[in-house]
């Protein structure tokens, strides 16, 4: 078994380990995900997966395929159990992700598409969750963001073809997940000290 194959499998295993408590917390009504964030992440992960596949990402692309499926599942759960306070900014973020999808399909420029989905992910995916988590940081399962960042790092190591096109989105996602985990940790400490 090749090292890239092992890293590809390990990235999925780590992501699964992170998502299991997240899903359990949703069902236990402890975590209340923002549905729009998860729909944006599902759309963008599907785009990234498609780009990585066409650019020979190999086992490093598997995590994006898995992520597209699991984030869509969490979107469905969030639609029932998640944050219900949807504002204009959330609609704008969702619209950005749909524009990114349309551009990827119509323009067929992989590098520009990857840069666009990384930007949309940062703005369109995380802004609704940041907005929701600022007053309610305990409504997010912290371990998911740490584990998913490590999982993404493993998927980068598993990429068969390591190029800006195949690596930029997962690398940016590592940074954003670590930022989210740090943000949640700081907000929780702030609320405990009040």
N, CA and C atoms as an extended XYZ file, in Angstrom:
582
Properties=species:S:1:pos:R:3:atomname:S:1:resname:S:1:resid:I:1 pbc="F F F"
N         0.852       -1.176        0.000 N   UNK     1
C         0.000        0.000        0.000 CA  UNK     1
C         0.902        1.244        0.000 C   UNK     1
N         0.612        2.185       -0.873 N   UNK     2
C         1.452        3.379       -0.979 CA  UNK     2
C         1.181        4.345        0.168 C   UNK     2
N         2.143        5.201        0.419 N   UNK     3
C         2.028        6.201        1.471 CA  UNK     3
C         0.894        7.192        1.169 C   UNK     3
N         0.734        7.571       -0.094 N   UNK     4
C        -0.341        8.489       -0.469 CA  UNK     4
C        -1.707        7.867       -0.202 C   UNK     4
N        -1.830        6.576       -0.496 N   UNK     5
C        -3.079        5.868       -0.226 CA  UNK     5
C        -3.370        5.863        1.277 C   UNK     5
N        -2.346        5.614        2.086 N   UNK     6
C        -2.518        5.613        3.545 CA  UNK     6
C        -2.940        6.995        4.051 C   UNK     6
N        -2.284        8.044        3.555 N   UNK     7
C        -2.663        9.392        3.964 CA  UNK     7
C        -4.089        9.718        3.525 C   UNK     7
N        -4.483        9.262        2.331 N   UNK     8
C        -5.847        9.478        1.855 CA  UNK     8
C        -6.873        8.813        2.759 C   UNK     8
N        -6.605        7.563        3.135 N   UNK     9
C        -7.518        6.837        4.032 CA  UNK     9
C        -7.527        7.454        5.433 C   UNK     9
N        -6.337        7.835        5.899 N   UNK    10
C        -6.225        8.430        7.228 CA  UNK    10
C        -6.967        9.761        7.292 C   UNK    10
N        -6.932       10.542        6.200 N   UNK    11
C        -7.630       11.827        6.193 CA  UNK    11
C        -9.135       11.615        6.359 C   UNK    11
N        -9.664       10.593        5.701 N   UNK    12
C       -11.099       10.302        5.824 CA  UNK    12
C       -11.426        9.784        7.226 C   UNK    12
N       -10.569        8.922        7.762 N   UNK    13
C       -10.798        8.383        9.106 CA  UNK    13
C       -10.817        9.507       10.145 C   UNK    13
N        -9.855       10.433       10.049 N   UNK    14
C        -9.825       11.557       10.995 CA  UNK    14
C       -11.066       12.438       10.857 C   UNK    14
N       -11.457       12.701        9.630 N   UNK    15
C       -12.661       13.511        9.415 CA  UNK    15
C       -13.878       12.819       10.023 C   UNK    15
N       -13.991       11.527        9.805 N   UNK    16
C       -15.112       10.766       10.355 CA  UNK    16
C       -15.108       10.824       11.878 C   UNK    16
N       -13.928       10.686       12.474 N   UNK    17
C       -13.806       10.770       13.942 CA  UNK    17
C       -14.271       12.146       14.423 C   UNK    17
N       -13.985       13.192       13.657 N   UNK    18
C       -14.427       14.529       14.033 CA  UNK    18
C       -15.910       14.753       13.821 C   UNK    18
N       -16.442       14.169       12.748 N   UNK    19
C       -17.857       14.397       12.437 CA  UNK    19
C       -18.801       13.595       13.328 C   UNK    19
N       -18.387       12.450       13.824 N   UNK    20
C       -19.274       11.629       14.669 CA  UNK    20
C       -19.739       12.408       15.900 C   UNK    20
N       -18.820       13.002       16.703 N   UNK    21
C       -19.334       13.767       17.850 CA  UNK    21
C       -20.148       14.993       17.437 C   UNK    21
N       -19.820       15.569       16.296 N   UNK    22
C       -20.573       16.726       15.819 CA  UNK    22
C       -22.021       16.322       15.535 C   UNK    22
N       -22.191       15.215       14.838 N   UNK    23
C       -23.539       14.721       14.527 CA  UNK    23
C       -24.265       14.312       15.812 C   UNK    23
N       -23.546       13.652       16.733 N   UNK    24
C       -24.159       13.280       18.012 CA  UNK    24
C       -24.623       14.522       18.775 C   UNK    24
N       -23.789       15.570       18.759 N   UNK    25
C       -24.159       16.809       19.455 CA  UNK    25
C       -25.358       17.493       18.799 C   UNK    25
N       -25.465       17.388       17.475 N   UNK    26
C       -26.646       17.945       16.798 CA  UNK    26
C       -27.896       17.209       17.263 C   UNK    26
N       -27.828       15.884       17.250 N   UNK    27
C       -28.990       15.078       17.635 CA  UNK    27
C       -29.343       15.237       19.109 C   UNK    27
N       -28.334       15.570       19.939 N   UNK    28
C       -28.572       15.811       21.367 CA  UNK    28
C       -28.956       17.270       21.635 C   UNK    28
N       -29.066       18.070       20.570 N   UNK    29
C       -29.447       19.484       20.648 CA  UNK    29
C       -28.416       20.337       21.385 C   UNK    29
N       -27.147       19.894       21.398 N   UNK    30
C       -26.073       20.704       21.990 CA  UNK    30
C       -25.430       21.586       20.923 C   UNK    30
N       -25.261       21.051       19.737 N   UNK    31
C       -24.699       21.802       18.629 CA  UNK    31
C       -25.840       22.206       17.706 C   UNK    31
N       -25.829       23.482       17.333 N   UNK    32
C       -26.875       24.001       16.445 CA  UNK    32
C       -26.197       24.642       15.242 C   UNK    32
N       -25.894       23.827       14.234 N   UNK    33
C       -25.169       24.361       13.084 CA  UNK    33
C       -26.019       25.323       12.264 C   UNK    33
N       -25.326       26.213       11.597 N   UNK    34
C       -26.003       27.145       10.695 CA  UNK    34
C       -26.172       26.431        9.359 C   UNK    34
N       -27.406       26.209        8.948 N   UNK    35
C       -27.696       25.417        7.745 CA  UNK    35
C       -27.006       25.985        6.507 C   UNK    35
N       -26.984       27.301        6.376 N   UNK    36
C       -26.400       27.898        5.178 CA  UNK    36
C       -24.910       27.598        5.084 C   UNK    36
N       -24.202       27.649        6.213 N   UNK    37
C       -22.769       27.328        6.185 CA  UNK    37
C       -22.556       25.928        5.636 C   UNK    37
N       -23.350       24.996        6.115 N   UNK    38
C       -23.144       23.603        5.711 CA  UNK    38
C       -23.547       23.366        4.265 C   UNK    38
N       -24.548       24.070        3.784 N   UNK    39
C       -24.900       23.953        2.369 CA  UNK    39
C       -23.791       24.549        1.498 C   UNK    39
N       -23.262       25.691        1.898 N   UNK    40
C       -22.148       26.302        1.167 CA  UNK    40
C       -20.964       25.341        1.134 C   UNK    40
N       -20.620       24.761        2.285 N   UNK    41
C       -19.484       23.835        2.335 CA  UNK    41
C       -19.724       22.600        1.472 C   UNK    41
N       -20.962       22.128        1.423 N   UNK    42
C       -21.268       20.965        0.574 CA  UNK    42
C       -21.052       21.311       -0.898 C   UNK    42
N       -21.549       22.454       -1.309 N   UNK    43
C       -21.403       22.873       -2.707 CA  UNK    43
C       -19.931       23.065       -3.056 C   UNK    43
N       -19.210       23.790       -2.205 N   UNK    44
C       -17.808       24.093       -2.499 CA  UNK    44
C       -16.929       22.848       -2.444 C   UNK    44
N       -17.210       21.957       -1.507 N   UNK    45
C       -16.434       20.706       -1.437 CA  UNK    45
C       -16.664       19.856       -2.678 C   UNK    45
N       -17.896       19.857       -3.172 N   UNK    46
C       -18.190       19.105       -4.401 CA  UNK    46
C       -17.419       19.689       -5.585 C   UNK    46
N       -17.357       21.028       -5.657 N   UNK    47
C       -16.588       21.670       -6.726 CA  UNK    47
C       -15.111       21.307       -6.591 C   UNK    47
N       -14.574       21.436       -5.372 N   UNK    48
C       -13.155       21.127       -5.145 CA  UNK    48
C       -12.854       19.673       -5.485 C   UNK    48
N       -13.754       18.780       -5.123 N   UNK    49
C       -13.583       17.365       -5.432 CA  UNK    49
C       -13.531       17.157       -6.950 C   UNK    49
N       -14.456       17.783       -7.665 N   UNK    50
C       -14.468       17.670       -9.122 CA  UNK    50
C       -13.182       18.190       -9.745 C   UNK    50
N       -12.705       19.327       -9.249 N   UNK    51
C       -11.461       19.900       -9.780 CA  UNK    51
C       -10.286       18.986       -9.465 C   UNK    51
N       -10.209       18.517       -8.218 N   UNK    52
C        -9.096       17.635       -7.850 CA  UNK    52
C        -9.109       16.350       -8.664 C   UNK    52
N       -10.295       15.794       -8.908 N   UNK    53
C       -10.372       14.568       -9.719 CA  UNK    53
C        -9.873       14.807      -11.142 C   UNK    53
N       -10.312       15.900      -11.741 N   UNK    54
C        -9.914       16.169      -13.127 CA  UNK    54
C        -8.440       16.536      -13.237 C   UNK    54
N        -7.838       16.982      -12.140 N   UNK    55
C        -6.418       17.348      -12.144 CA  UNK    55
C        -5.562       16.285      -11.457 C   UNK    55
N        -6.087       15.072      -11.386 N   UNK    56
C        -5.336       13.894      -10.916 CA  UNK    56
C        -4.876       14.009       -9.464 C   UNK    56
N        -5.810       14.410       -8.595 N   UNK    57
C        -5.501       14.521       -7.176 CA  UNK    57
C        -5.294       13.184       -6.494 C   UNK    57
N        -5.811       12.103       -7.078 N   UNK    58
C        -5.629       10.772       -6.496 CA  UNK    58
C        -6.259       10.666       -5.114 C   UNK    58
N        -5.616        9.906       -4.208 N   UNK    59
C        -6.164        9.717       -2.862 CA  UNK    59
C        -6.345       11.019       -2.084 C   UNK    59
N        -5.614       12.044       -2.479 N   UNK    60
C        -5.771       13.328       -1.814 CA  UNK    60
C        -7.111       13.986       -2.098 C   UNK    60
N        -7.786       13.552       -3.149 N   UNK    61
C        -9.098       14.110       -3.499 CA  UNK    61
C       -10.227       13.432       -2.722 C   UNK    61
N        -9.972       12.277       -2.180 N   UNK    62
C       -11.036       11.519       -1.531 CA  UNK    62
C       -11.705       12.299       -0.405 C   UNK    62
N       -10.912       13.022        0.369 N   UNK    63
C       -11.487       13.751        1.502 CA  UNK    63
C       -12.519       14.771        1.023 C   UNK    63
N       -12.250       15.450       -0.079 N   UNK    64
C       -13.227       16.433       -0.578 CA  UNK    64
C       -14.521       15.742       -1.011 C   UNK    64
N       -14.419       14.565       -1.606 N   UNK    65
C       -15.622       13.811       -1.964 CA  UNK    65
C       -16.410       13.409       -0.731 C   UNK    65
N       -15.698       12.898        0.277 N   UNK    66
C       -16.330       12.534        1.545 CA  UNK    66
C       -16.955       13.765        2.190 C   UNK    66
N       -16.211       14.872        2.165 N   UNK    67
C       -16.688       16.111        2.786 CA  UNK    67
C       -17.955       16.611        2.111 C   UNK    67
N       -18.009       16.537        0.792 N   UNK    68
C       -19.217       16.972        0.077 CA  UNK    68
C       -20.431       16.189        0.560 C   UNK    68
N       -20.264       14.889        0.741 N   UNK    69
C       -21.387       14.048        1.192 CA  UNK    69
C       -21.770       14.333        2.642 C   UNK    69
N       -20.787       14.352        3.539 N   UNK    70
C       -21.089       14.518        4.963 CA  UNK    70
C       -21.598       15.928        5.269 C   UNK    70
N       -21.071       16.933        4.572 N   UNK    71
C       -21.559       18.287        4.833 CA  UNK    71
C       -22.982       18.473        4.312 C   UNK    71
N       -23.329       17.782        3.233 N   UNK    72
C       -24.716       17.846        2.772 CA  UNK    72
C       -25.629       17.163        3.789 C   UNK    72
N       -25.189       16.044        4.359 N   UNK    73
C       -25.958       15.364        5.397 CA  UNK    73
C       -26.148       16.286        6.613 C   UNK    73
N       -25.071       16.987        7.008 N   UNK    74
C       -25.182       17.903        8.149 CA  UNK    74
C       -26.087       19.077        7.796 C   UNK    74
N       -26.049       19.523        6.550 N   UNK    75
C       -26.986       20.567        6.115 CA  UNK    75
C       -28.424       20.102        6.348 C   UNK    75
N       -28.723       18.850        6.004 N   UNK    76
C       -30.075       18.326        6.218 CA  UNK    76
C       -30.427       18.309        7.706 C   UNK    76
N       -29.464       17.871        8.540 N   UNK    77
C       -29.695       17.889        9.990 CA  UNK    77
C       -29.866       19.323       10.491 C   UNK    77
N       -29.038       20.230        9.984 N   UNK    78
C       -29.102       21.630       10.409 CA  UNK    78
C       -30.424       22.270       10.012 C   UNK    78
N       -30.976       21.840        8.901 N   UNK    79
C       -32.266       22.373        8.470 CA  UNK    79
C       -33.352       22.058        9.487 C   UNK    79
N       -33.193       20.936       10.177 N   UNK    80
C       -34.185       20.541       11.177 CA  UNK    80
C       -33.797       21.003       12.589 C   UNK    80
N       -32.513       20.830       12.958 N   UNK    81
C       -32.099       21.064       14.344 CA  UNK    81
C       -31.203       22.284       14.542 C   UNK    81
N       -30.836       22.957       13.478 N   UNK    82
C       -29.827       24.002       13.572 CA  UNK    82
C       -30.365       25.395       13.808 C   UNK    82
N       -29.483       26.345       13.603 N   UNK    83
C       -29.771       27.765       13.773 CA  UNK    83
C       -30.881       28.194       12.825 C   UNK    83
N       -31.870       28.867       13.358 N   UNK    84
C       -33.011       29.297       12.546 CA  UNK    84
C       -32.975       30.792       12.224 C   UNK    84
N       -32.045       31.514       12.817 N   UNK    85
C       -31.950       32.955       12.598 CA  UNK    85
C       -31.152       33.209       11.315 C   UNK    85
N       -31.845       33.299       10.204 N   UNK    86
C       -31.233       33.520        8.892 CA  UNK    86
C       -31.413       34.994        8.539 C   UNK    86
N       -30.304       35.669        8.250 N   UNK    87
C       -30.346       37.104        7.943 CA  UNK    87
C       -29.896       37.329        6.498 C   UNK    87
N       -30.006       38.565        6.060 N   UNK    88
C       -29.639       38.927        4.686 CA  UNK    88
C       -28.191       38.544        4.363 C   UNK    88
N       -27.281       38.744        5.304 N   UNK    89
C       -25.879       38.380        5.095 CA  UNK    89
C       -25.741       36.887        4.775 C   UNK    89
N       -26.518       36.050        5.439 N   UNK    90
C       -26.475       34.606        5.187 CA  UNK    90
C       -26.923       34.297        3.756 C   UNK    90
N       -27.967       34.986        3.308 N   UNK    91
C       -28.436       34.788        1.933 CA  UNK    91
C       -27.369       35.227        0.930 C   UNK    91
N       -26.687       36.320        1.241 N   UNK    92
C       -25.619       36.807        0.358 CA  UNK    92
C       -24.482       35.789        0.276 C   UNK    92
N       -24.146       35.188        1.408 N   UNK    93
C       -23.084       34.173        1.436 CA  UNK    93
C       -23.479       32.941        0.619 C   UNK    93
N       -24.712       32.520        0.752 N   UNK    94
C       -25.188       31.382       -0.036 CA  UNK    94
C       -25.164       31.729       -1.526 C   UNK    94
N       -25.570       32.927       -1.852 N   UNK    95
C       -25.560       33.359       -3.256 CA  UNK    95
C       -24.148       33.322       -3.839 C   UNK    95
N       -23.161       33.722       -3.046 N   UNK    96
C       -21.763       33.670       -3.499 CA  UNK    96
C       -21.355       32.248       -3.874 C   UNK    96
N       -21.761       31.279       -3.069 N   UNK    97
C       -21.378       29.894       -3.370 CA  UNK    97
C       -22.058       29.406       -4.646 C   UNK    97
N       -23.292       29.810       -4.866 N   UNK    98
C       -23.987       29.406       -6.094 CA  UNK    98
C       -23.362       30.073       -7.317 C   UNK    98
N       -22.909       31.313       -7.158 N   UNK    99
C       -22.192       31.987       -8.247 CA  UNK    99
C       -20.892       31.246       -8.544 C   UNK    99
N       -20.183       30.829       -7.494 N   UNK   100
C       -18.935       30.068       -7.688 CA  UNK   100
C       -19.207       28.780       -8.448 C   UNK   100
N       -20.295       28.099       -8.105 N   UNK   101
C       -20.657       26.871       -8.805 CA  UNK   101
C       -20.917       27.158      -10.277 C   UNK   101
N       -21.686       28.202      -10.540 N   UNK   102
C       -21.990       28.565      -11.924 CA  UNK   102
C       -20.746       28.927      -12.710 C   UNK   102
N       -19.848       29.692      -12.094 N   UNK   103
C       -18.619       30.068      -12.787 CA  UNK   103
C       -17.749       28.856      -13.093 C   UNK   103
N       -17.673       27.930      -12.145 N   UNK   104
C       -16.868       26.732      -12.366 CA  UNK   104
C       -17.410       25.946      -13.559 C   UNK   104
N       -18.721       25.804      -13.622 N   UNK   105
C       -19.343       25.045      -14.706 CA  UNK   105
C       -19.202       25.781      -16.040 C   UNK   105
N       -19.425       27.084      -16.045 N   UNK   106
C       -19.437       27.843      -17.291 CA  UNK   106
C       -18.052       28.218      -17.812 C   UNK   106
N       -17.157       28.599      -16.928 N   UNK   107
C       -15.879       29.152      -17.346 CA  UNK   107
C       -14.832       28.074      -17.610 C   UNK   107
N       -14.866       26.999      -16.871 N   UNK   108
C       -13.910       25.907      -17.003 CA  UNK   108
C       -12.464       26.403      -16.878 C   UNK   108
N       -12.215       27.185      -15.826 N   UNK   109
C       -10.865       27.640      -15.503 CA  UNK   109
C       -10.569       27.163      -14.094 C   UNK   109
N        -9.884       26.013      -13.977 N   UNK   110
C        -9.701       25.399      -12.662 CA  UNK   110
C        -9.000       26.280      -11.626 C   UNK   110
N        -7.922       26.971      -11.997 N   UNK   111
C        -7.206       27.778      -11.008 CA  UNK   111
C        -8.088       28.916      -10.499 C   UNK   111
N        -8.739       29.620      -11.403 N   UNK   112
C        -9.621       30.701      -10.988 CA  UNK   112
C       -10.771       30.173      -10.143 C   UNK   112
N       -11.271       28.994      -10.504 N   UNK   113
C       -12.357       28.383       -9.733 CA  UNK   113
C       -11.906       28.041       -8.321 C   UNK   113
N       -10.704       27.484       -8.196 N   UNK   114
C       -10.181       27.116       -6.870 CA  UNK   114
C        -9.988       28.364       -6.017 C   UNK   114
N        -9.433       29.400       -6.587 N   UNK   115
C        -9.251       30.645       -5.843 CA  UNK   115
C       -10.599       31.227       -5.428 C   UNK   115
N       -11.560       31.164       -6.315 N   UNK   116
C       -12.898       31.680       -6.018 CA  UNK   116
C       -13.572       30.867       -4.912 C   UNK   116
N       -13.510       29.539       -4.999 N   UNK   117
C       -14.192       28.749       -3.963 CA  UNK   117
C       -13.497       28.886       -2.611 C   UNK   117
N       -12.178       29.098       -2.603 N   UNK   118
C       -11.491       29.335       -1.332 CA  UNK   118
C       -11.975       30.640       -0.708 C   UNK   118
N       -12.129       31.667       -1.534 N   UNK   119
C       -12.636       32.948       -1.043 CA  UNK   119
C       -14.080       32.801       -0.564 C   UNK   119
N       -14.898       32.153       -1.374 N   UNK   120
C       -16.311       31.981       -1.018 CA  UNK   120
C       -16.433       31.136        0.242 C   UNK   120
N       -15.563       30.135        0.390 N   UNK   121
C       -15.576       29.308        1.594 CA  UNK   121
C       -15.319       30.170        2.824 C   UNK   121
N       -14.295       31.022        2.728 N   UNK   122
C       -13.942       31.871        3.864 CA  UNK   122
C       -15.075       32.837        4.208 C   UNK   122
N       -15.681       33.410        3.172 N   UNK   123
C       -16.739       34.394        3.410 CA  UNK   123
C       -18.102       33.721        3.513 C   UNK   123
N       -18.446       32.957        2.486 N   UNK   124
C       -19.785       32.388        2.398 CA  UNK   124
C       -20.066       31.263        3.363 C   UNK   124
N       -19.046       30.482        3.693 N   UNK   125
C       -19.254       29.354        4.590 CA  UNK   125
C       -19.093       29.722        6.052 C   UNK   125
N       -18.011       30.421        6.343 N   UNK   126
C       -17.700       30.651        7.751 CA  UNK   126
C       -18.365       31.890        8.342 C   UNK   126
N       -18.696       32.886        7.549 N   UNK   127
C       -19.318       34.090        8.115 CA  UNK   127
C       -20.622       33.754        8.847 C   UNK   127
N       -21.542       32.986        8.255 N   UNK   128
C       -22.759       32.665        9.019 CA  UNK   128
C       -22.466       31.909       10.322 C   UNK   128
N       -21.483       31.011       10.291 N   UNK   129
C       -21.148       30.264       11.507 CA  UNK   129
C       -20.466       31.164       12.527 C   UNK   129
N       -19.541       32.029       12.088 N   UNK   130
C       -18.927       32.986       13.004 CA  UNK   130
C       -19.997       33.880       13.631 C   UNK   130
N       -20.895       34.379       12.800 N   UNK   131
C       -21.949       35.270       13.289 CA  UNK   131
C       -22.799       34.576       14.344 C   UNK   131
N       -23.129       33.329       14.093 N   UNK   132
C       -23.944       32.574       15.036 CA  UNK   132
C       -23.150       32.185       16.284 C   UNK   132
N       -21.873       31.819       16.108 N   UNK   133
C       -21.066       31.312       17.219 CA  UNK   133
C       -20.546       32.407       18.142 C   UNK   133
N       -20.524       33.647       17.689 N   UNK   134
C       -20.015       34.708       18.568 CA  UNK   134
C       -20.803       34.766       19.879 C   UNK   134
N       -22.130       34.852       19.827 N   UNK   135
C       -22.854       34.857       21.099 CA  UNK   135
C       -23.060       33.452       21.684 C   UNK   135
N       -22.944       32.412       20.849 N   UNK   136
C       -23.233       31.042       21.308 CA  UNK   136
C       -22.107       30.075       20.905 C   UNK   136
N       -20.895       30.256       21.434 N   UNK   137
C       -19.777       29.410       21.008 CA  UNK   137
C       -19.903       27.945       21.431 C   UNK   137
N       -20.758       27.677       22.398 N   UNK   138
C       -20.937       26.287       22.830 CA  UNK   138
C       -21.888       25.523       21.915 C   UNK   138
N       -22.486       26.209       20.949 N   UNK   139
C       -23.357       25.533       19.991 CA  UNK   139
C       -22.577       24.989       18.796 C   UNK   139
N       -21.274       24.961       18.902 N   UNK   140
C       -20.407       24.327       17.903 CA  UNK   140
C       -19.538       23.306       18.624 C   UNK   140
N       -19.264       22.190       17.966 N   UNK   141
C       -18.429       21.132       18.542 CA  UNK   141
C       -16.987       21.427       18.153 C   UNK   141
N       -16.228       21.902       19.125 N   UNK   142
C       -14.878       22.407       18.904 CA  UNK   142
C       -13.938       21.377       18.274 C   UNK   142
N       -13.980       20.150       18.730 N   UNK   143
C       -13.030       19.128       18.271 CA  UNK   143
C       -13.114       18.902       16.767 C   UNK   143
N       -14.287       19.093       16.178 N   UNK   144
C       -14.437       18.892       14.743 CA  UNK   144
C       -13.469       19.776       13.967 C   UNK   144
N       -13.361       21.035       14.337 N   UNK   145
C       -12.537       21.974       13.579 CA  UNK   145
C       -11.049       21.638       13.689 C   UNK   145
N       -10.611       21.207       14.861 N   UNK   146
C        -9.210       20.792       15.008 CA  UNK   146
C        -8.931       19.520       14.196 C   UNK   146
N        -9.789       18.518       14.369 N   UNK   147
C        -9.562       17.248       13.662 CA  UNK   147
C        -9.662       17.411       12.148 C   UNK   147
N       -10.579       18.247       11.707 N   UNK   148
C       -10.730       18.424       10.264 CA  UNK   148
C        -9.512       19.137        9.674 C   UNK   148
N        -8.913       20.056       10.421 N   UNK   149
C        -7.690       20.717        9.947 CA  UNK   149
C        -6.568       19.698        9.757 C   UNK   149
N        -6.419       18.787       10.717 N   UNK   150
C        -5.392       17.738       10.597 CA  UNK   150
C        -5.734       16.797        9.442 C   UNK   150
N        -7.000       16.474        9.314 N   UNK   151
C        -7.466       15.615        8.228 CA  UNK   151
C        -7.127       16.231        6.870 C   UNK   151
N        -7.368       17.521        6.739 N   UNK   152
C        -7.041       18.219        5.493 CA  UNK   152
C        -5.538       18.199        5.228 C   UNK   152
N        -4.752       18.335        6.285 N   UNK   153
C        -3.300       18.245        6.129 CA  UNK   153
C        -2.888       16.889        5.576 C   UNK   153
N        -3.522       15.834        6.066 N   UNK   154
C        -3.243       14.485        5.557 CA  UNK   154
C        -3.669       14.356        4.095 C   UNK   154
N        -4.796       14.972        3.751 N   UNK   155
C        -5.245       14.879        2.354 CA  UNK   155
C        -4.279       15.602        1.431 C   UNK   155
N        -3.666       16.669        1.914 N   UNK   156
C        -2.646       17.358        1.109 CA  UNK   156
C        -1.457       16.439        0.845 C   UNK   156
N        -1.069       15.686        1.873 N   UNK   157
C         0.045       14.749        1.713 CA  UNK   157
C        -0.316       13.596        0.779 C   UNK   157
N        -1.603       13.345        0.625 N   UNK   158
C        -2.058       12.237       -0.219 CA  UNK   158
C        -2.259       12.631       -1.679 C   UNK   158
N        -2.164       13.920       -1.980 N   UNK   159
C        -2.397       14.350       -3.360 CA  UNK   159
C        -1.397       13.701       -4.317 C   UNK   159
N        -1.922       13.075       -5.342 N   UNK   160
C        -1.090       12.445       -6.368 CA  UNK   160
C        -0.375       13.509       -7.189 C   UNK   160
N        -1.109       14.549       -7.523 N   UNK   161
C        -0.568       15.679       -8.275 CA  UNK   161
C        -0.699       16.905       -7.383 C   UNK   161
N         0.418       17.339       -6.799 N   UNK   162
C         0.409       18.456       -5.855 CA  UNK   162
C         0.701       19.734       -6.629 C   UNK   162
N        -0.369       20.475       -6.956 N   UNK   163
C        -0.245       21.727       -7.688 CA  UNK   163
C        -1.063       22.790       -6.958 C   UNK   163
N        -0.927       24.013       -7.396 N   UNK   164
C        -1.731       25.087       -6.816 CA  UNK   164
C        -3.219       24.783       -6.985 C   UNK   164
N        -3.572       24.199       -8.115 N   UNK   165
C        -4.979       23.883       -8.387 CA  UNK   165
C        -5.509       22.825       -7.429 C   UNK   165
N        -4.730       21.777       -7.167 N   UNK   166
C        -5.226       20.693       -6.312 CA  UNK   166
C        -5.051       20.981       -4.827 C   UNK   166
N        -4.080       21.830       -4.466 N   UNK   167
C        -3.744       22.005       -3.056 CA  UNK   167
C        -4.275       23.281       -2.415 C   UNK   167
N        -4.572       24.308       -3.192 N   UNK   168
C        -4.904       25.599       -2.597 CA  UNK   168
C        -6.156       25.549       -1.729 C   UNK   168
N        -7.220       24.945       -2.221 N   UNK   169
C        -8.469       24.925       -1.449 CA  UNK   169
C        -8.312       24.160       -0.140 C   UNK   169
N        -7.785       22.916       -0.157 N   UNK   170
C        -7.630       22.253        1.148 CA  UNK   170
C        -6.675       22.996        2.079 C   UNK   170
N        -5.628       23.604        1.538 N   UNK   171
C        -4.695       24.346        2.392 CA  UNK   171
C        -5.390       25.555        3.027 C   UNK   171
N        -6.203       26.250        2.247 N   UNK   172
C        -6.921       27.398        2.813 CA  UNK   172
C        -7.941       26.927        3.848 C   UNK   172
N        -8.516       25.775        3.615 N   UNK   173
C        -9.489       25.197        4.538 CA  UNK   173
C        -8.822       24.798        5.863 C   UNK   173
N        -7.558       24.358        5.817 N   UNK   174
C        -6.810       24.071        7.042 CA  UNK   174
C        -6.748       25.343        7.880 C   UNK   174
N        -6.327       26.431        7.254 N   UNK   175
C        -6.182       27.700        7.970 CA  UNK   175
C        -7.517       28.164        8.548 C   UNK   175
N        -8.575       28.073        7.767 N   UNK   176
C        -9.875       28.554        8.224 CA  UNK   176
C       -10.411       27.693        9.367 C   UNK   176
N       -10.210       26.382        9.307 N   UNK   177
C       -10.666       25.517       10.396 CA  UNK   177
C        -9.885       25.796       11.681 C   UNK   177
N        -8.578       26.031       11.553 N   UNK   178
C        -7.793       26.377       12.741 CA  UNK   178
C        -8.221       27.732       13.301 C   UNK   178
N        -8.535       28.664       12.416 N   UNK   179
C        -9.032       29.966       12.849 CA  UNK   179
C       -10.365       29.811       13.582 C   UNK   179
N       -11.248       28.990       13.054 N   UNK   180
C       -12.547       28.765       13.692 CA  UNK   180
C       -12.369       28.112       15.065 C   UNK   180
N       -11.495       27.120       15.156 N   UNK   181
C       -11.253       26.451       16.437 CA  UNK   181
C       -10.691       27.432       17.462 C   UNK   181
N        -9.768       28.270       17.025 N   UNK   182
C        -9.176       29.269       17.919 CA  UNK   182
C       -10.237       30.281       18.361 C   UNK   182
N       -11.040       30.727       17.413 N   UNK   183
C       -12.127       31.664       17.714 CA  UNK   183
C       -13.074       31.073       18.759 C   UNK   183
N       -13.496       29.829       18.568 N   UNK   184
C       -14.411       29.191       19.516 CA  UNK   184
C       -13.774       29.062       20.896 C   UNK   184
N       -12.502       28.685       20.933 N   UNK   185
C       -11.801       28.545       22.218 CA  UNK   185
C       -11.736       29.883       22.950 C   UNK   185
N       -11.391       30.942       22.226 N   UNK   186
C       -11.296       32.272       22.839 CA  UNK   186
C       -12.670       32.743       23.337 C   UNK   186
N       -13.696       32.580       22.510 N   UNK   187
C       -15.035       33.016       22.918 CA  UNK   187
C       -15.523       32.238       24.144 C   UNK   187
N       -15.224       30.947       24.193 N   UNK   188
C       -15.637       30.158       25.360 CA  UNK   188
C       -14.929       30.642       26.624 C   UNK   188
N       -13.623       30.934       26.507 N   UNK   189
C       -12.889       31.456       27.659 CA  UNK   189
C       -13.443       32.803       28.085 C   UNK   189
N       -13.746       33.666       27.124 N   UNK   190
C       -14.304       34.972       27.448 CA  UNK   190
C       -15.626       34.836       28.209 C   UNK   190
N       -16.478       33.935       27.765 N   UNK   191
C       -17.779       33.765       28.420 CA  UNK   191
C       -17.636       33.139       29.803 C   UNK   191
N       -16.648       32.254       29.963 N   UNK   192
C       -16.424       31.638       31.293 CA  UNK   192
C       -15.925       32.659       32.294 C   UNK   192
N       -15.173       33.665       31.819 N   UNK   193
C       -14.577       34.631       32.741 CA  UNK   193
C       -15.531       35.768       33.111 C   UNK   193
N       -16.708       35.794       32.517 N   UNK   194
C       -17.654       36.882       32.813 CA  UNK   194
C       -18.454       36.562       34.045 C   UNK   194
